[in-house]
């Protein structure tokens, strides 16, 4: 089984420096995060980049821009491809198939919109979206491949100060 996805490292420049958009994905376990006596248990916040499956007839770059808008609420324009991450996982649903996944990531520049203003149906996938300092991205993101994409974005921005 193979899956092809695309996502974005969305950046914006502020007085404090570069910021990046991240999401806190909603996990299947969210519904059962109750401990003894009904108290909520604490769980480390997991941050990730917005990404999703490439639709039929769609180019990965288009998918990245669409997924950024759907999962974060902001509109962005793609600047350059940062690279691909490749990994395998076992589906937790259906037949528990092993899946080989390729995710293409693009550096995207923020254009407009309010972070975390997303459609109610997206709340099934995304708990919240937020801006964090770009320099914190490689440390705060959960996945190694995404951390690498943030480092590539930082290098690109350093080499292209006109942005």
N, C-alpha and C positions, 0 to 999 in steps of 0.2 A: 504494500500500500504506500502511495506517495501523496504528499500534500505540498502545494506551492503557495506561499504566502508572501506578503510584502508589508512593510511598515516604515515609519519615519522617525527620525530624530528632529523634532521641531524646535527651532531656536528663535529667540527674539532678543534684541539688544535693549537694555534698560540703563538707567543711570548707575545702577549697581553692577552692571556687566551683563554677560550672556546668561540667559535662562533657557531651560528646556522643559518641554511638556512631557509629563509622565502620567501613567495611570496606575491606579491600585485595582487590579483585577478582582472580581468577585469569585470566590472559590465555592465549589459544591459544598464544602464543609461549613460555609457561613451560616446556613440554616440550623446547624447543630452545634454551635459554639457556646453551649450552655453547660456549665459545670454543676457541681453539687448545689442543692438548694436554689436552682434557677439563676445563679449568679453567672454573669458572662466571664469567660476565661480570657486571659490576655493572649494575643497572638501578634507576633512580629509583623509589622506592615511590609507587604511585598510590593515593590514598585517595578514596573515594566514599561516598555515602549509600546505605543499603539501599533497594532498590526492585525492582519486578518487574511483570510483566503482570497486568492485571485479568482474573480468571477469569470465564467466563460466569456471570451471575446474581449476581456480587459487586459491591458498591459500592466505589469507589476508596478510601474511608476504611478499609474492611475489608481491602482489599488491602495498604494501607500497614502496618497492624498485623500482618498475617500475614507479610509480607515481612521486617519488622523481626525477628520471632521466628525465622523460618527462617534469615536471613542473619547474625544477631548472637548468637542464643541468649537474648536478653532479652525479657521480656514488657513491653509498654508500652500506655498508653491514649492515644487521640487527644484533643487539647485543642482544636485549631483548624486550619483549612486555611490554609496559608501562601501557596499560589499554584501556578501551573502553569509548567512550562518546555516550550518547543516547539523542536524541531530536526529536521533530516533527516540520515539516514546511509545508507550503502550497505552492505547485508548482505555479510558476508565468506563466507557459505555459500550453497548453493542457486543460484538464478539471478542472484545479485548485484543484487537489486532495490533500488531507492531507496525508503526508508521515511520517512514523516512521523510523528514520535513526539510524543505529549503525555504529560508526567509530572506528576501532581498530588502535591504534597508537603504533609504534615501535621506540625504540631508534636506530638510525643508525649512523655508523661512516663513515665519508667522506673518499673516496678512491682516486678519480681522477675527472678531468673535470673542466670546467670553469663555474662559476655561471652565470646564465642568457643566456647561449648559448643554446637556445632551438629551436626546429623546428618552422618554420613560422606558421604552422597550430595551434600550441599551444598558439599563441598570441591572439587567440579568447578567451581563458580562463585566460591567465596570462599576466598582463601588464609588470611585471618584477620580477626577483628573485634576492635576495641580502643576504649577510652575515650581521648579527647583533650580538653584544655581547650576549652570552647566558643569562647573568644576567639581560638583558633588556627584554628578551622574554616575561616573564609573565606580564610585564607592557605594552608592545607594541602590543601584539597580540590582535585581536578584539574579539575573542570568549572565553567564560569562560572555556569550556571544554578543549580547546587547551592550555590555560594558565596553567591549572592543569597538563597537560601532560608535559609542560616545567618544572614545579616544580618537577615532578617525575623524569624527566631526570637529573635535577641538583642533586637530592638526590642520584640517582643511580651512577652518576659520582663521587660524594663525597665518596660513600661507596666502589667504585672500582677505586682507584687512579692509578692502573696499566694501565688503558686505557689512 
